[in-house]
């Protein structure tokens, strides 16, 4: 669905506490989470505003978001152990 919010908190609400802790205590996690959320916002903005972006560029943005999401999820799982 266009314009759907895929922010880290929305994607992993069960990890909300861990996200908050890691954002405060882990600079790398905080930087990656910030980049992930910025990418998600950029994608939503492009989708909702019908901005002129070709399919390949949109695919690349979504691919980058997916790679970051996977890495962040793995960090969350590891931190929960």
PyMOL commands that set and color helices and strands:
alter all, ss='L'
color gray80, all
select helices_A, chain A and resi 8-11+13-25+27-49+55-80
alter helices_A, ss='H'
color red, helices_A
deselect
rebuild
show_as cartoon
